Amino acid sequence: MGTAAETIAALEAAISAAAADLALEITANLVAATPVDTGHARANWIPSVGEPPSQEVDNAAAREAGIIEVAAFKLGDGMISITNNAPYIGRLIAGSSSQAAPGWDLAAIDQSVATVQARHDGVRLDVSDIRAAVSSQRGSYAASAVAAAYSPLGDE
């Protein structure tokens, strides 16, 4: 049996590994599940540590950089996030494409949780914060869509 410091270090390493693994699995599953026409929405799934990106991107280079950043994640580095800044991602998630049913993003997250929990035997992954954030963003998207419907310009 090790010292308390060794035990804490081992727990922190296990938690860090599980958190990074979950973020990377969610990113991969969201990319795979995203309906594709030009590939633009898929390219905009970007994992990050700390401040999430706020800009739309043209290719997957930012995602690759984010994957490297998340793979090196350690507790205390900041929050891990996965963002998509394509302006129409809300419509895709809501089911605007015949390629995917509404809510395909939550199915991708659920699949990721099951996969990562199996990899990290004994670790329970609580994704309630992720679900709350997704629900909040959906509510925000719905409100902007209603506002756009009543806008004299018809913009979102």
N, C-alpha and C positions, 0 to 999 in steps of 0.2 A: 504494500500500500504506500502511495506517495504522500508527499506533504500536501497541505491545503492549497498552497500556491500551484503545485503541479496539477492537482485536481481541477482547480479553477481554470488553469490554462488549457487543460484538455477539454473541459466543457465549453469554453469560449471558442476553441478551434472547431469543435463539433457543431456548435450553433452557427458559426460563421460559414462553415462548409455547407450546411443544410440551407441556409438563407441564400447563398450564392447559387447553389444548385437549383433551388426553387425558381429564382429569378431567371436563370438561364433556360430552364425547362419551360417556364411560362412564355418567355420570349420566342423560343423555337416553336411552341405550339400555336401561339398567336400568328406568327409569320405563316405557318403552314395552313392555318384555318382561314386566313384573310382572303376574301374573294379577290380574284385578280383579273384585271383588264390590262393595265399598263405596267403593273408591279409597283406603282408609286406608293400605295397604301402599305404594302408589305415592306417596302424599304424604310418606312417611317417608324417601325417598331424599334425603339432604341432603349436598351437598358442603361442605367447609369447609377453612380453612387454620388450622393450629395445633391446639388441643385440639378433638377431634371432639365433636359434641353427644351427650349421654347421655340425653336425654329424648325420649319419643315425642311426636309433634305431631299436631294435628287437621286441618291444611290445608297447602297448598304454600307458604305465605308464608316459612317457614324455608328451604325449598329455593331460592326466588327470592333471598333475602338471601345464601345460600351461593354461588349462581351469580355474583352481583356480586363477592363476596369473592374467589372463585377466578379470575374474569376479570382481576382486578387483580394476581394473583400475580406475585411476583418472587423469584428465588433468594434464600434467606436469610430469607424470611418465615416459614418453618416448614413442616411436613409438610402435604401436601394429603391429605384423606381423604374417603371417601364412606361414610356410615353409613345404616343403616336400623334404627330402634329399635322397629318394630312387633313385638310379642311373638311373632307367628306367622310371621315372615319365614323362619325356618329350615325350617319345615314346607313353606312355598310353594316354596322352593328345592329341597327334597328331593322335590318332585313331588306334593304333596297336592292340587293343583288339576288338573282335567282340561284346563285352558287352556294349560298349559305343561309340558313334559317336565322331569324332574329335571336340574339343571345349566344351566338357562336363563340363569343369571347369568354363568356362564363364557362361554357363547356370546355374550352381550351385550358382555363385555369383549373377547373376541377380535375381534368385529366392529368395536369401537371402535379397537382397535390398528391394524387394517388401514386403516381410514378415515383416522386421524390420520397414520400413516406416509405415506400417499399425499399428504396435504396438506403435510407437512413433508419434502419430498424430501431424501433423504440423512441423515435422522435415524433412528437405530435405537432403537426403544422397547423397553426390557427390562422386562417385567412379571412377572418371576419373584418379586419381593417381593409383588406383588398376589396372585399365585396362592398363595404360601406363606401369606399372611394369610387368604385365603379357605379354604384347606385346614385351617388351625388353627381357624377359627371353625366349620367343619363338624364337626371332631372334637369341639369343645366342645359343639356342639349335640347330636351323637350321644350323648355321655356323659351329658348332662342328660336326654335322652329315655330312656336306659336306666335312669338313676336314678329317673326319674318312674314308670317301669313297675313298679319295686319299692317305690315309696313307698306307705305305708299311706293317704296322702291322694290319691295319683294326680296330684299336681301336677307341673308342669315346674320 
